[in-house]
Amino acid sequence: MQEFKYTLAMVGEVGVGKSSLMMRFVGEIKVWDEAGFDLIGIDEKSKAIEVEGEKYQITIRDTGGQERYRNMTALHYRKAQGIVLVFDISQKSSFDQLHRWMGDVENYSGNCIKLLIGNKIDLNKRQVKKSEIEDFTNEYRNMLYREVSAKTGTGVDEAFTLLATEIKKHFDS
């Protein structure tokens, strides 16, 4: 059976839960730590998944979100088949910064599949309207969107599985 290997670059503001999402997806979170994870620089994790009889090896590169690492981020965009943009649905400012992140993505990523993730749905403190999200994804046509909770795990596996299968479809066509 063939295994498809994809690299994803994960970007977004500091504190939106990128590291937590990555660690939840690869199974490294057993007990939730409210303090979160402080990433300095770039972290990389991999996970093998199987979807409809096909195997995927997903490698996620978390870029930390700090301004001082933005130049390093460009290198990771170029090597990625998928981009994961993350914002905190309970923090409008993290959503407002997505256009800036998309500027980098469009400059450096080439023709890859993009997934927008609204994280922290467990907080029930939505500050970003669904209509705003829809407008954003329409502006950057063909962008996928999912809402998740890195804390509870809700929707995390499904979001990354969706991205992997969409990348495969994209490169098969």
C-alpha positions in Angstrom: 0.0 0.0 0.0 1.3 3.4 -1.0 2.0 6.0 1.8 1.4 9.6 1.0 3.8 12.0 2.9 2.7 15.6 3.4 4.3 18.4 5.3 2.1 21.1 6.9 3.1 24.5 8.1 1.1 25.8 11.0 0.9 29.6 11.5 -1.0 32.2 13.5 -0.6 34.6 16.4 1.1 33.6 19.7 -1.4 32.0 22.1 -4.0 30.7 19.7 -3.2 27.1 20.4 -1.0 26.0 17.5 1.4 23.9 19.7 -1.6 22.4 21.6 -3.3 21.5 18.3 -0.2 19.8 17.0 0.4 17.9 20.2 -3.2 16.9 20.5 -3.2 15.6 16.9 0.0 13.5 17.4 -1.3 12.1 20.7 1.2 13.8 23.1 -1.5 15.4 25.3 -2.6 13.0 28.0 -3.6 15.6 30.7 -4.5 19.1 29.8 -2.2 21.9 31.1 -4.0 25.2 31.4 -0.6 27.0 31.2 -0.2 25.9 27.6 3.0 25.3 25.7 5.6 28.0 25.1 7.3 27.3 21.8 10.6 29.1 21.0 11.5 28.7 17.3 10.1 25.9 15.3 8.8 22.5 16.4 8.0 19.5 14.2 5.8 16.4 14.9 4.6 13.6 12.7 1.7 11.1 12.8 0.7 8.3 10.5 -3.0 8.0 9.8 -5.1 5.8 7.6 -8.2 7.1 5.7 -10.3 4.9 3.5 -7.6 2.4 3.1 -4.9 4.9 2.2 -1.9 5.7 4.5 -0.7 9.2 5.2 2.4 10.4 7.0 1.6 13.9 8.2 4.4 16.1 9.4 3.4 19.4 11.1 5.8 22.3 11.5 4.7 24.7 14.2 6.3 28.1 13.7 5.6 29.6 17.1 3.9 32.8 15.8 6.6 35.2 17.2 7.6 38.1 15.0 11.3 37.3 15.3 10.8 33.9 13.6 8.8 35.2 10.6 11.9 34.9 8.3 12.4 31.3 9.2 8.7 30.7 8.5 9.2 31.5 4.8 11.4 28.5 4.4 8.7 26.2 5.9 6.0 27.6 3.6 8.1 26.6 0.5 8.4 23.0 1.7 4.8 22.5 2.7 1.9 20.9 0.8 -0.6 22.4 3.2 -0.9 25.5 5.4 -2.8 25.5 8.6 -3.8 29.0 9.8 -5.0 29.1 13.4 -6.9 31.7 15.3 -8.7 31.8 18.6 -12.4 32.2 18.2 -12.6 33.9 21.6 -9.9 36.5 20.6 -11.0 38.7 17.7 -7.5 40.2 17.4 -6.1 36.8 16.4 -8.6 36.6 13.6 -7.8 40.2 12.5 -4.2 39.3 12.0 -5.0 36.5 9.5 -4.7 38.8 6.5 -1.1 39.5 7.5 -0.4 35.8 7.8 -2.1 35.2 4.4 0.2 37.8 2.8 3.2 35.6 3.8 1.4 32.4 2.8 0.6 33.8 -0.6 4.1 35.1 -1.1 5.9 32.0 -0.1 3.7 28.9 -0.2 3.0 28.3 -3.9 0.1 26.1 -4.9 -0.9 24.4 -1.7 -4.1 23.6 0.2 -5.0 25.9 3.1 -7.0 25.1 6.2 -8.3 27.8 8.5 -8.8 26.5 12.1 -10.9 28.3 14.7 -9.6 27.0 18.0 -10.9 27.1 21.5 -14.6 26.3 20.8 -14.7 24.8 24.3 -14.6 28.3 25.9 -18.0 29.4 24.6 -16.8 33.0 24.3 -17.1 33.5 20.6 -15.9 36.9 19.4 -15.5 36.1 15.7 -18.8 35.8 13.8 -19.3 32.9 11.4 -20.1 35.4 8.7 -16.7 37.1 9.1 -15.0 33.7 8.8 -17.0 32.8 5.7 -16.0 36.2 4.1 -12.4 35.4 4.9 -12.4 31.9 3.4 -14.2 33.2 0.3 -11.7 35.9 -0.2 -8.9 33.3 -0.3 -10.9 30.9 -2.5 -10.9 27.2 -1.8 -9.8 27.6 1.8 -11.1 24.9 4.1 -12.4 25.8 7.5 -13.0 23.8 10.7 -13.6 24.7 14.3 -11.9 22.7 17.0 -10.8 22.5 20.6 -7.2 21.5 21.3 -8.2 21.2 25.0 -10.9 18.6 24.5 -9.8 17.2 21.2 -13.1 18.0 19.5 -12.6 18.2 15.7 -8.8 18.0 15.8 -8.3 14.7 14.0 -11.1 15.4 11.6 -9.5 18.7 10.6 -6.1 17.3 9.8 -7.6 14.2 8.1 -9.7 16.6 5.9 -6.6 18.5 5.0 -4.6 15.4 4.1 -7.3 14.0 1.9 -7.7 17.4 0.1 -4.0 17.6 -0.5 -4.1 14.2 -2.1 -7.0 15.2 -4.3 -5.2 18.4 -5.3 -2.0 16.6 -6.3 -3.8 13.7 -8.0 -5.7 16.1 -10.4 
